[in-house]
Amino acid sequence: MSGAKLTVKSAVGMTLVVLVLAAASASAQPTCSTYLLSYPTLTPMGPRIPVTWVVESTGTVELTEIRYRLATEMPEAEKRVGQRTGTGVFSTTVPTARSPEGVVLLLRSYARLAGGIECSSGYRTVLLLPNPEPVCTVDFVDPETTIPATIDRGTPLPVTYQFTSGESVTHTNVHVMLVPGGSSVDATPPRSRPAGTHQITENIDTTWYQPGTVLYLQGHVRTDHNNECYSEIVQVEITGTPIPPLVVEITDVPAEVRPFETVPVQWQCNSPSPLTDARLEWWLDSEPPGTIHYGPQKAPQGAGLRQFTDDLTISPMTPGDVINIAARVSNSTGDEVVTATERVPIVAYPFDCRIEIADGPTTAGRGEVLDFTVDLVSSSPVDQARLLWRYDSEPVEAERPGPWSSFPAGVQTVPLQVGPVGLEQGGTVLVRAWMQNQAGECFSTDVQPYWQVSLTAACTTDISPAPPLTLEQGDLATIQWNVTSALDITKAVLQRQWSTEPGVWVDGPVRSAAAGSYGFQDDVLIDSSREPGTVLTLRTYVETTLGITCQSPEYAITIEALSGADEYEEDNSCDDATPITTDGQHQTHTIAPNTDVDAVAFPGLSGETYVVETFPPATAGADTIVEVYDPDGLLVGSNDDKAQGEIGSRVQLTAAKDGTYCVLVRGKTRGEYDISVTNISTPPPPPPPPESTGAGAKGDDTSSDSTASLPVAQPSDGAVSVRIVSALIRKDDVLVVVAVTAPAELRSKLTVRWQGADGGAVRSTPAQTGAGSYRATFAVPSRAPVRLQACAFVNGAERFSNAVTVGGEH
């Protein structure tokens, strides 16, 4: 609301204040104001002067600037500087002139808003004090001797001029006039120079001047403050061979043209100088006198013969009318030629109405809108044009019309639609085109048969390949499925339902996509809590635009109890790894379920090379992936298939440090496999003697006669036990891995005792100390065969492992 205050005197002397309110227009115009904030009122001529202005507005300011002119100039001579956008305070500088007389400079600020609203300050005056010193001078150098009085056409005309300027120069060159004081052209390229005195020599091209022409030359300088100076005028007469005339002709036009057809015109010109304007002109007899239409502009073009072809689109065309066509060309020497007029009659079409389907789909999904392009020809405006469609099982009387459009007369290709089609029916859709103009109606079937579109389902989806009939507890199944849709897909999902939760479909990841064909996959994990006999049902479900849906057949998967677990379970991590020797002996493991991971561990020596390999049986074997980790837990090798067509894996590595190496075996499929670790740096040891279990075996009891000097193994008391995990024969010693099991709070001192297999003194390795359960590696400085036994000293007592015989006889 806006208001005005009205004060009224009452009869008793009281003053009444009445607030008069007026409703503000809902579409009030934005406001705009601008004014000069600071500027000099008195300044010498020559230097630029600073100006500051303000713009205030409730709308968007597209442009604001300072406008200025001399008081002696007309308003249309006003110049502009400092263009900005927006509101606020702005600053710029305004150039001033130099003159021996004082002059007045007029300044104002200006702003324009979006929508064309303008505002301006009033003019403010600046008195420019006289400055008799010229800012620049320019003169030809010895024109009597350096510039000839006459010169042959085509001969370069040399000129040398010199100028002095107290300001930097933005533009200096030589002007040529054909009449003294008349309009001029730049005869030499413009140059820029710093303040000072400079001399420039140029050559003026005389090719385009007819003999007898007098050229009036004048030097010109403009400074960066827009101050200008000119030299005296020097004249030169052109002599020599005349310039050949400009020749223009139309070489080919059609004998006649039908309404709305294009008119092909071929024409050419031969010019002694570059073209400045070249184009066709045309008009109809039926148009008012003086009406001219133009073809495409062909200039600029160089001198010489130039040939052109234009397809003129002339509208409207009326049978019986005549098209008048001429060519107009001018060039840089001032010549202009217009050809004689060619007259082309407009004749009537041999028909009044024709329509054909030019292009469209041949297959479509249910619910689609079908887009066609249609060629139509009509000598009168088209009142209606549309497509008609029906199913091939229906009579013509059942045709359905598509949306209609109207078009002007002429030859044209237009878009038309039908549909949506096939929501309830399949089969084939028959489509034809129809139009009506002032002469009557016509159908596309008059000149072509029906356009046929085979309908397909709007969308299809299936699970392929079919999922397995059974899965075990813990299995992971990768389900692959497909979607094809002629409509945009708003939801595509793999759904699952458990028999323990009937009727409850749970969505997997949801996809959306444009119309097309897609392949997806989802992982389905059977957690171990699912009871054997539970049924998992899978299907895919798709929603599209127009509300059309589709789904795949349902697939039932029966959950079975986990089977095939091997004797080494639980060995799913390096912490629970099963020891394995490095002499190539096999261990048999099973991947069950297919998410199972098996772990084995072997002692590695720095610099030694090992091969880790799996051997699945040919039938129902596990497809393995092997990963090897060093004692620090870093991955040092991995392999999926050791060769093309094989599902076993192989990793070869050279140990970078001593310690226990862990091997993780993952299965892409469930099944059995053998695994071995082989040290290929040294040859394998000889077979063990009959009484020995061989390197890395659990060993036998030391109560035999051959080991009488080693203590008898002590059974575990439930708190502490010690055992030899593996023993590896090397060139000069045996590498022994010992495991101690003890409560975390107990510390034990661990050593390995050994003696020759045939008896003799018992010796010990240096002891290692640890707490709780741990493993330790010892290098026994003895060559095989040798008897080994581990001893742990804990809680004031010794605990012994079984004795192990390593290697055969010497």
Disulfide bonds with the S-S distance in Angstrom:
Cys32-Cys119 1.85
Cys136-Cys229 2.16
Cys353-Cys442 1.86
Cys459-Cys550 2.05
Cys574-Cys662 2.03
